[in-house]
Amino acid sequence: MFLFLYTVLLFHHLNAMEENTYCKIIGDPKYPLISKDGDITIGAIFQVHTKETLPSLEFTQKPQPLLCSSVSLRDFRLSQIMIFAIEEINRSETLLPNVSVGYRIYDSCASRLSSMSATMAVMNGQDIAAREKCNGQSPIHAIIGETESATTIILSRTTGPFKIPVISHSAACECLSNRKYYPSFFRTMSSDYHQGRALALLIKNLGWNWVGAVNSDNEYGNNGMDIFLNSAKKEGICVEYSVKFYRTEPEKLQKVVKTIKQGTAKVIVAFVAFFEMGLLIDQLSIQNMTGLQMIGVFGWIASRNLITPNSFRVMGGSLGFALRKIHIEGFSDYVIKAFWDTAFPCSQGPRNSSQAELNCSSYQDLLLLRNNNEDVPEQRFSTNVYKAVYAVAYALHSLLKCKGQGVCEKAQTIQPHQVVEALKNVNFTVKFGDNVWFDSTGATVAQFEVVNWQQDSDGSFQFKPVGYYDASLPPDQRFVLNTENIIWPGGLLEKPRSVCSESCPPGTRKAVQKGRPVCCYDCIPCADGEISNETDSNNCQQCPGEYWSNTENTECVLKAVEFLSFTEVMGIVLVFFSLFGVGITVLVAILFYSKKDTPIVKANNSELSFLLLFSLILCFLCSLTFIGRPTEWSCMLRHTAFGITFVLCLSCVLGKTIVVLMAFKATLPGSNVMKWFGPAQQRLSVFVFTLIQVLICVLWLTISAPIPYKNMKYFKEKIIIECSLGSTIGFWAVLGYIGLLAVLCFILAFLARTLPDNFNEAKFITFSMLIFCAVWITFIPAYVSSPGKFTVAVEIFAILASSFGLLFCIFTPKCYIILFKPEQNTKQNLMGKTQTKSI
């Protein structure tokens, strides 16, 4: 019980001590650069100076304050536009009508150390009365700043636990869109998410696919470059290298410059902050690295401080996205008169304190800008600060429940977190026409200009608008680029090329080089039968079955059709020999007919001789059916005509051979053989042998007739139109039957070759059959192995060769006797009853 009472008393004592805690600033207070008291106060942190000098840190005496130098005209204008906007609001009768707005503007000196110091100062204030209790309330209602993403992250993380709204005018890092970590952060511009994608669209639109990339080694540069690299990959853009550096790392800067110099990419994407870009331009100028197409971001692309005659030599023709240039009425005059008379703490009027005298010594470099306003039209970030001030004013206007009669509830205490919630709902239009509202990430809509560094005829440098990007428009209308207005590096009118490999022309395909980005490739010609009809084709397309690629492999054309035609040389030669054979055969027939009563014609049945001559004429003529484009009828005719005519021919030869044998058998005593093989039987044998072949052909045509066939197996580039055999058995049955008769003729003729007679025809039949069999035996392998029309040519050659063999071997000796040895054309000579030398 006593322990419980002791614990209660202890907690009561601690609570009493907490309520009596007094605020006390440790160390010297940091005073704002420019300030003014008001009913409500807006804080701001700008990089009015860009160089910071650290004091001696020997720890032998109290460190002196940090010294800032080198005025940033851009950020000084931002502080002026903020005051200008606040003065407008204070004069307004409709916006916060009876409420005065004050401000406290701090200088971060472009340093993280000074930025942190300014952040603590703007949150706490500097004038705390003695023994004043700490009430946990911030003296300001919102903070505008910072200029860079890295320092804005420090500011937002520091103020976040106290829910003080931070509205940045130029911090574009996408990382700040995370509402979990930055719930009270807003910005009057879009994040780098849109700019990174827009950069990829710009490069793709200009036909470049090989770029180098440089970025600041901080949150702004790293996040922005990640967005660009991902977008570039989706758009098919290859990045040769991606390097980064920070302003305090001269060694890395030298490596970056060396990488750019050694690279082959002519287009460089510089996702670099303003300060780092100045350092990079200096090094590029020292190295005299001209001819590079720089692609910039709005952190530096439209900065008047960076464009000089020396920098333009290496940076002329640069392209990039900048904030829109908007004229704010009255601001240009304000910066050269009213500001210095009313707002600047060290005007020509009397100083109020020794502290003011001391501080005024640090304002001397700013006083040099008093009569200068030429840069005002180029200050693109000023409009963002103007919008930020008005956004805070409209948020407070709604919180203070300002009425239409011009009265606000000034006595109401406004907490910073209330301002955060009110900012989420603001929606207003500023005097130059822009509508301002914040999306779920705390950003405004993305609206950029595409600017081009150009030099006018009078030598002045301009940021020429050549296009725009507006995320509020439909996707197909967001990005517009007028390439005809662009001046390229070196003052050229022709766009520079930046590719790892030249475009592959139609007829080729891209083959990625091993170990290199996809934009580095070799152009491989499409294989025969494949085409590519567009530039930079990844694959070649196979032509359909009856098509083949042209010589350039750019389109599929109908394959050349091949067959043995009457117009080609081979066809003409074969037709000639065919007709020549017909002519010779006809002449022989005429000769025989004129000498039909002579013994040499009558010998061995002249009727068979004339039938043989007729069949030879058909053999020569049937070879013509093999020439020309195959049709359904010609395919059936050529093989059947060939088979039947040759069987007719061989039947006649076989009949003549049997007649020779029977004739000599009939001379034997008591033999009556000839009555069994007289003329009637000879005709019947020819008919029967031929009929068998006819039946084979009929069966062949009935079962599976030969038909035209497009053969695409032998040659891929052409179609061979040939006659398919249909039934292979039928074809070889026809040839086999011909071969059987030929062998039979050869055997019988061979047996009869020694029979006594001055003119034994069996000898010539034997020789003719020998030639016939030799021709057709060699035909088989030649036929099988010959491709295309040569298969037909081989078959025609075999027909002609065997026909000529029969014609010359059987009829030439008889014609010789008839024409040149008529004295031997007697029965006695043929019967061997005269002393005449046999041929």
Summary of the structure (lengths in Angstrom):
residues: 839
radius of gyration: 54.1
end to end distance: 158.5
largest distance: 172.2
contacts: 2739
relative contact order: 0.07
helix: 48%
strand: 16%
